[in-house]
Amino acid sequence: MFESLSDRFDGILGRLRSKGRLGEADVAEAMREIRLALLEADVHFNVVKRFIDRTQARCLEAEVTDSLTPGQQVVKVVHEELTAILGGESLQLSYAQTPPTVVLMAGLQGSGKTTSSAKLARWYKSQGRNPLLVGADLQRPAAVEQLQTLGGQIDVPVFSVPGSPVATTKAGLAEAQRSGRDVLIVDTAGRLTVDRDLMDEIAAISDAVDPDYTFLVVDAMTGQDAVNTAEAFHATLELDGVVLTKLDGDSRGGAALSVKEVVGTPIAFASTGEKLDDFDQFHPDRMAERILGMGDVLTLIEKAEEVFEEEAAAAAAQRLLEGTFTLDDFVDQLRQVRQMGDLSNIMSMMPGVPKEMREADIDEREIDRAEAIVLSMTPEERIKPDVIEGSRRARIANGSGTTLAQVGNLLKQFKEMRKMMKGMAGTGTKAKVRKDRGKKSKKGKKGPGRAGGSRVQPKETQQVPKLDLEGLDLTLPGR
Amino acid sequence: MNATLLIVFLVVMLSLALLPWANRSWQAGRGRSSDHHAEEAKRVTPDSHQKNSKSGRDPSTESLVPLTSFSVQEKLSKARGFMSERLGKIRHGSVEGSTWDNLEELLILADVGVDATMDTVDRLRATSQAMEITDGPQLLEALKKQMKSDLAINRQLAHRAELGKTPVWLFVGVNGVGKTTSIGKMGCRLRDQGLGVLMAAGDTFRAAAAEQLAAWADRCGADFVRGSAGADPSSVIYDAIQAAASRELDIVLADTAGRLHNKVNLMDELAKVRRVADRDPGQVSEVLLVIDATTGQNGLSQAREFAETVAVTGVVLTKLDGSAKGGIVFAIERELGLPVKLVGLGEGDGDLVDFDPDLFVEALFGDE
């Protein structure tokens, strides 16, 4: 998500960065390009205009132009303004004093309300809450069945009675109070903002249960209309936040940038995949960093924390450093990494990863194949891949349904990677080793064949994405 | 192989390298999401439906149910707020520098896109110089005329297949654009014309998608074939086509699961669906890409990918009764030559009509 926007920014700001002096013309040229990039990303016209005006004015201030590194200063200004547009701080969710906390989901048809309701329920569950889902979409055929199926998958009850959405919602609230559920999530029918009757209906639903949070579900692929929609819903319901869906597409997500700016409603949650756990709180500052190609290490670590088993991972990391990392470790870790979500999504969160790598097509079947190759080896071969010669190789290829070349390729890359990692583990303080390790592993992927001429230089290292892990320690969410 | 492997190695190693710095408690031993197994498609034969047999009439010569343009026009979105303000300025002024800015902004706000907007306005500028247009309303008329002529391409829907084959319409698109609803409405429309219609629930992924389509089939008396949840969509659709052929029905409308066009595996799956549906006794006569009118510039990328994967033959523009203008289809026709064939204007049976470029362009610049 946001990759193509980030690439555009990369190019535009990259040219500025290399300049020793910045004239008005340079800034104006950059702003013109940023304007086009934002419009093509579906950022609302008026938002683009304001963004450009503000940023341009700030870039021409003495503080920027007189600085020794004006290019860097411009990047900083753009970053700050982007963060401001995306909504600054993340939305802090609290809970009602007298449960249940009521959450109302609203939006256009097909924006993803039903799926998001279930994902939100799952999220609340992971926070130790007991949600109840209410199926108040009595309009679309089988909408309640869909919610029930999803509810079944995450083990959250779904309440719905045929009849009127208002009555169902009221009864749902009573049911939650009766059964001691502390969060009530109300899924409503999709409606167009021009449909007076349906807008009145959702206002009535809202009045009936007085929600603590009203979320508007917005498709990340929405164009200029996102702002009209958000304004209309805001006028009817007083929105508390936006749930942004389908962010795993290649949309540039301009809708996300516009809504907060125009309506003043922060993006609370973002949905990034078809699985029910591809859903999390939205962090505007991190997203701004991603757009500017700085990666999103915090989210990456949070995801890793969720799936990795600490001891096994620590031991594997240790072996990685010592150069005794085995193919077994590789498969174990690979499986856990895959649980973190889409590999290309994970790639996009890593700082300093060049565009070519981010854009490379990741074929999940290749990964399955790699796994199959390793699983076709004997335990001994997995620990000491050096013993694999011709006949063993043929057996492995047969066993995994691959070719000799594919097996050879995997082994070659594994060995080179392992050698390199071992080389990284130098002497020095623990912190220093860590730091090196982070950096080197990043370079490692650029060409396991150091000898091979295909090595690509990292794009820009003077930018933030140095993976400064010591600095990172301080900024970790120390909750 | 190389690129993927490299990335896998990188991700594994980098993730490991990052781990020790996480100072929060670990959630050890989290269960892995269970693989869900694709079951074999099973066929459900409709029993309650009324006999939905071959009509004997030739569908291709049949004109579609005429709809008064008035009702369509009434439903089409009206310009509001930002757009209305700019339209007013153009209408009540002479042609000057700011008029061109307003025009550009108007087109951008309708999601026509930067490139198509620039191109449109540039050509209009040439026209206005040649014709010496000086006032706003005249300029607006010239713009409408130009855009209407840009949209003049063939929009015929192919109701027929080769002799002895059953025509199949495949509905494809990203999630939540209205594929299932469009099939429902299309099915009702074809039934009203007396055709024997079979709806195939090829969306085996989304919860209750088949139930949703079943409700539509029931509503308009079409036959209906489904598979079990998670079944292979190709086999479900192929079964449906065989069923339609043996029941001598006129057409199969096949639903597919919504998928984002950048998911390689899902797009491969869709390519397979198309290949299989084209096998005897079926013949894919239309592949309709459903696009939501609220879609922004990403629509172009959707159209490009779907066209490449499944050779899209036309576009269905849904939800045009809302506040969005659907200007992205202008860019899609211009860049990819894909005609918009149908327009969705609501959730009722009769709310899927043929695309009318004149009405569309008028609505683009229509006030409330």
Interface residues (C-beta under 8 A of the other chain):
Chain A: L36 L39 E40 A41 D42 F45 N46 L108 Q109 G110 S111 G112 Q139 R140 P141 A142 A143 E145 Q146 L147 Q148 T149 L150 Q153 L192 T193 V194 D219 M221 T222 G223 Q224 D225 A226 N228 T229 E231 A232 T245 K246 D248 G249 D250 S251 R252 G254 A255 E274 K275 D277 V297 L300 I301 E302 A304 E305 E306 V307 F308 E309 E310 E311 A313 A314 A316 A317 L320 F330 Q333 L334 R335 Q336 V337 Q339 M340 L343 I346 M347 M350 M357 A360 D361 I362 D363 E364 R365 E366 I367 A370 Q406 N409 L410 Q413 F414 M417 M421 R434 R437 G438 S441 K442 G444 K445 P448 L469 L472 D473 L476 P477 G478 R479
Chain B: M1 N2 A3 T4 L5 L6 I7 V8 F9 L10 V11 V12 M13 L14 S15 L16 A17 L18 L19 P20 W21 A22 N23 R24 W26 Q27 A28 G29 R30 R32 S33 S77 K78 R80 G81 F82 E105 I108 L109 A110 D111 G113 V114 V174 N175 G176 V177 G178 T181 G184 F205 R206 A207 A208 A209 E211 Q212 A214 A215 W216 L260 H261 N262 K263 V264 N265 D292 A293 T294 T295 G296 Q297 N298 G299 S301 Q302 K319 D321 G322 S323 A324 K325 G327 I328 E347
